[in-house]
Amino acid sequence: MLRIQDISYSVAGRPLFETAAATIPTGHKVGLVGRNGTGKTTLFRLIRGELALEGGSISLPSKARVGGIAQEVPSSDVSLIDTVLSADTERSALMAEAETATDPHRIAEVQTRLADMDAWSGEARAASILKGLGFDDEDHLRPCADFSGGWRMRVALAGVLFAQPDLLLLDEPTNYLDLEGALWLESYLARYPHTVIIISHDRGLLNRAVGSILHLEDRKLTFYQGNYDTFAETRTARLAVASAEARKQEARRAHLQSFVDRFRAKASKAVQAQSRLKMIAKLKPITTPQEAALRAFTFPEPEELSPPIINIEGGSTGYEDKTILSRLNLRIDQDDRIALLGKNGQGKSTLSKLLSERLSLMSGKMARSSKLRIGYFAQHQVDELHIDETPLDHLRRLRPTESPGKWRSRLAGFGLNANQADTLVGQLSGGQKARLSLLIATLDAPHMLILDEPTNHLDIESREALVEALTGYSGAVVLVSHDMHLLSLVADRLWLVSEGTVKPYDGDLESYRELLLSRDRPQKKNEPVKTAEKPKKLGREAMAALRGEVKKGEQRIEKLNEMRDKLATKLADPSLYETERKGEIEVWQKKYAEVMEGLDRAEALWLSAMEKLETAQSAGS
């Protein structure tokens, strides 16, 4: 059990924690969330003992091992598999001692401990972790020096997962993973045998891999049971209650102050005025925690072009004499929202470069609209910003004829305020740099946006803002991302980049997730291969019954929506939160929760009925 008791800590005079407290039960999977800059990474360093507390204490069970990824694995001649195996220092030491020990009692102790920790399966377990994180079998024996920094970060992650510390601290681990690696990590963490605390802005990960949320806000820690969606709903309800109570108190304060202002000068009312001043002083302010403002992105609107904007027939492309992708027959219209799926190294970036005219076709034909403008955002472009210039300097160079007011307006449209506009890029946060790169990518009002991992440095609120901007954007979007939540809300077409070509993926994102995870599951012996059965054609009465079920479902949902709206109005009534009516709040909140639960069930039943009806209709056509 991890106990955080009344801790206090400041950085450069700015308090990050003030008597903050939380208890994490052993074995829990916890998501640590909060706005950027509130101190989440600092909390990890405090737990690891790298920083000294100013007050309070952090305690763990004796001999508990704490692990996390401090930095990437160094470039060396050591193979990946040996690097991962060496991460479990106890296993490595015992394996070495087993070779040299001569005392019979010590040999027995070493062998017993090795058996308890299942040391002999270590290589197989390490290989499985490396494979899950995207390394092919032949990669395992290659030296670390053969791989780039991002891939060596994966090796570092593999090492800490293999070591299996009692408390695993992970800070944005999916930032250097692709979608396939992120989905594997979700599954792995969900069954990890010890306690996990993970800092992440990936809503899908926080919904599927953790069962609790630790929220850092206003220098305090609050522990919530449930995944991120449950946390968001609970928090919204708490904010509504706090806001209503704050409004009620403000009205009371204004009423008392009005009396004081009217009668303070009158001798006959002086005592009453002083009495009310004392009452005002006793009113403790009700703080309503401030949610991070939804700093919207403002994408310029392009003019409409005739479809298709890009059409490829029999195309192939690659680098120099090496073909990466071939047999390309692809069409993109201006209203398309396309997600590129596929493992790293299969050619997603190659396709993005071909579409953005950074690569040419080796063979085949490609037709483009003559007026087509393309905006391209890739993670490496964030690193290509001029760190010794301000955001204003970037726009001054790119738009020399525009006024300073126009430059600042553009920056504000991407959430960069007046102070940040005059700050050197080298001093901006990763999220602020990403916003500037997105602004530059969309400066020409492109008809198509190609986005390669645009969310790596964005917090949850900024990711939601990006979703809103892309939803309202009237150009085409080609998206590569490990963020399943973003893909599910933005993409309506899926392309699978695999085996040297690109093809439409007929399933949805959930089926793709299941496909990836099923590859790691051992197949049962003599398991019969299931073949899809052709749906049977239903009679007229059966079809009528299905249509009736769908209609009933729609009516049920409509009725529950009406009930939800009425209850929401009731909960928004400030008078409900008066002291003498406080007992009613829980009753109405319980009713609201029951209606929301019923609405979820009703929607699930309606979807099931719709699927049955559509299947029956396709069988009869």
Stockholm file with secondary structure:
# STOCKHOLM 1.0

chainA/1-621         MLRIQDISYSVAGRPLFETAAATIPTGHKVGLVGRNGTGKTTLFRLIRGELALEGGSISLPSKARVGGIAQEVPSSDVSLIDTVLSADTERSALMAEAETATDPHRIAEVQTRLADMDAWSGEARAASILKGLGFDDEDHLRPCADFSGGWRMRVALAGVLFAQPDLLLLDEPTNYLDLEGALWLESYLARYPHTVIIISHDRGLLNRAVGSILHLEDRKLTFYQGNYDTFAETRTARLAVASAEARKQEARRAHLQSFVDRFRAKASKAVQAQSRLKMIAKLKPITTPQEAALRAFTFPEPEELSPPIINIEGGSTGYEDKTILSRLNLRIDQDDRIALLGKNGQGKSTLSKLLSERLSLMSGKMARSSKLRIGYFAQHQVDELHIDETPLDHLRRLRPTESPGKWRSRLAGFGLNANQADTLVGQLSGGQKARLSLLIATLDAPHMLILDEPTNHLDIESREALVEALTGYSGAVVLVSHDMHLLSLVADRLWLVSEGTVKPYDGDLESYRELLLSRDRPQKKNEPVKTAEKPKKLGREAMAALRGEVKKGEQRIEKLNEMRDKLATKLADPSLYETERKGEIEVWQKKYAEVMEGLDRAEALWLSAMEKLETAQSAGS
#=GR chainA/1-621 SS CEEEEEEEEEETTEEEEEEEEEEECTTCEEEEECCTTSSHHHHHHHHTTSSCCSEEEEECCTTCCEEECCSCCCCCSSBHHHHHHHTSHHHHHHHHHHHHCCCHHHHHHHHHHHHHTTGGGHHHHHHHHHHHTTCCGGGGGSBGGGSCHHHHHHHHHHHHHHHCCSEEEEESGGGGCCHHHHHHHHHHHHTCSSEEEEECCCHHHHHHTCSEEEEEETTEEEEEESCHHHHHHHHHHHHHHHHHHHHHHHHHHHHHHHHHHHHTTCGGGHHHHHHHHHHHHHCCCCCCCCCCCCCCCCCCCCCCCCSCSEEEEEEEEEETTEEEEEEEEEEECTTCEEEEECCTTSSHHHHHHHHTTSSCCSEEEEEECTTCCEEEEEHHHHHTSCTTSCHHHHHHHHCTTSCHHHHHHHHHTTTCCHHHHTSCGGGSCHHHHHHHHHHHHTTTCCSEEEEESTTTTCCHHHHHHHHHHHHHCCSEEEEECSCHHHHHHHCSEEEEEETTEEEECCSCHHHHHHHHHHTTSCCCTTCCCCCCCCCCCCCHHHHHHHHHHHHHHHHHHHHHHHHHHHHHHHHTCGGGGSGGGHHHHHHHHHHHHHHHHHHHHHHHHHHHHHHHHHHHHHHHC
#=GC SS_cons         CEEEEEEEEEETTEEEEEEEEEEECTTCEEEEECCTTSSHHHHHHHHTTSSCCSEEEEECCTTCCEEECCSCCCCCSSBHHHHHHHTSHHHHHHHHHHHHCCCHHHHHHHHHHHHHTTGGGHHHHHHHHHHHTTCCGGGGGSBGGGSCHHHHHHHHHHHHHHHCCSEEEEESGGGGCCHHHHHHHHHHHHTCSSEEEEECCCHHHHHHTCSEEEEEETTEEEEEESCHHHHHHHHHHHHHHHHHHHHHHHHHHHHHHHHHHHHTTCGGGHHHHHHHHHHHHHCCCCCCCCCCCCCCCCCCCCCCCCSCSEEEEEEEEEETTEEEEEEEEEEECTTCEEEEECCTTSSHHHHHHHHTTSSCCSEEEEEECTTCCEEEEEHHHHHTSCTTSCHHHHHHHHCTTSCHHHHHHHHHTTTCCHHHHTSCGGGSCHHHHHHHHHHHHTTTCCSEEEEESTTTTCCHHHHHHHHHHHHHCCSEEEEECSCHHHHHHHCSEEEEEETTEEEECCSCHHHHHHHHHHTTSCCCTTCCCCCCCCCCCCCHHHHHHHHHHHHHHHHHHHHHHHHHHHHHHHHTCGGGGSGGGHHHHHHHHHHHHHHHHHHHHHHHHHHHHHHHHHHHHHHHC
//
